[in-house]
């Protein structure tokens, strides 16, 4: 998954189901940093929401405005198996939520009517 997200200059994140794996793992690439989250759980979200135009590797050429909480707190295991807590905001919060949606079988096109 890390190789997949690094190989595509347009890729920001990927979830295991996108590469045919029934695992709860996401990989996020931001500013040339790689973040691997295993079994991520959203523990807290902000009341304030923002709308960002989102694309997806699973739907090339499709872009949809998606409204999501502006801040999230996530708990997950890192690649070494250690429990970590991440407080993300703005763009990173959107990316993590987008990838966690994939783990739950949700695509951006499912958000159109929201």
N, C-alpha and C positions, 0 to 999 in steps of 0.2 A: 504494500500500500504506500509505503514511503517512496519507493521508486516510481510508482505511478504518479503521485502528486508532484514529485520533483521533475519528472520528465515533461510535464505539460506546463508551459509558462502561464497559461490562463487558469490553472488549477489553484484553488485556495484550500480546498479540503476534499476529503473523500471518506466515505463510510464503507465498512466491510461488505454490506449487501450490494454495493455498487460494483464490486469485483467478485461477486458470486459466493461470498462467504457468509454463513449464518452466525456471525459473531457480533458482539456489541463493542466494536472498536471504531474510533474515528481518528483521522490524521488531519491536522491543520497546519498549513504552511503560511506563515505571515512574516514578512520582512526577513526571508531566508532562514527563519527559525522553524523547526519541526516540533509539533506538539502531538503526542500520542496519548489518547484517552481511552482506557479500557473500562467498560461498564459505566459510562458517564451517567450521572443523575443530576438533573436540575433541582437544586435544593431551595432556591429562592429566585424570584424575579421582581423587577421593579414595576411599579404601577405605570410609570411613564413608558410610552411606546414610541417607536419611530418606524417610518416606512423607508425601506431601501429596495432598489431594483436588484433582484437576485437572479442569477443564472445557475445552471447546473450541468455538470459533466454528463449526467444521464439524459439530458434534454438539450443537445447542442442547438444553439441558435435561439433558444427560448429564454425570454427574460420577463419576469413578473414582479410587480411591486408587492412586497410582503411586509406587513406590519407585525412587529415583534417587540417584546420588552427590551428596553434600552440597556438594562443591566441584568446579569444573571450570576448566580453563584453555583458552581458545579463541583461535585465530588466525583472522583474517578481514581482508578489505579493508573500509575504511569507505566512506562515500558519496563521499569525494574520491578513492578508489582507493588510499589509503595502507594498508600492512600494519599491523594493530594486534594487540595481545595483551590479552586481558581475563581477569582472574581473578575468577570469580564464585562466590558462596557462597549457601547457603540458598535463599530464594525465587527470586532472580535466576538461580541455577544451574539450578533446576527449569524455569523459563520458557525459558531458552535451549535446554536439552536437549529440551524439548517441541517447540519450533519446528524445531530441527534434525531431530527425528524426522519431521516433515512432509516435509522435503526428501528423506528416505529412504523415503517412502511408509508411515510408521508412524503409526497413530492411537492414542489412549489406550485404545480398546477392544481393541487388540492386546496391551495390557499386562495385561489382566484376569487371565489365568492365571499371570502371572509372580509 
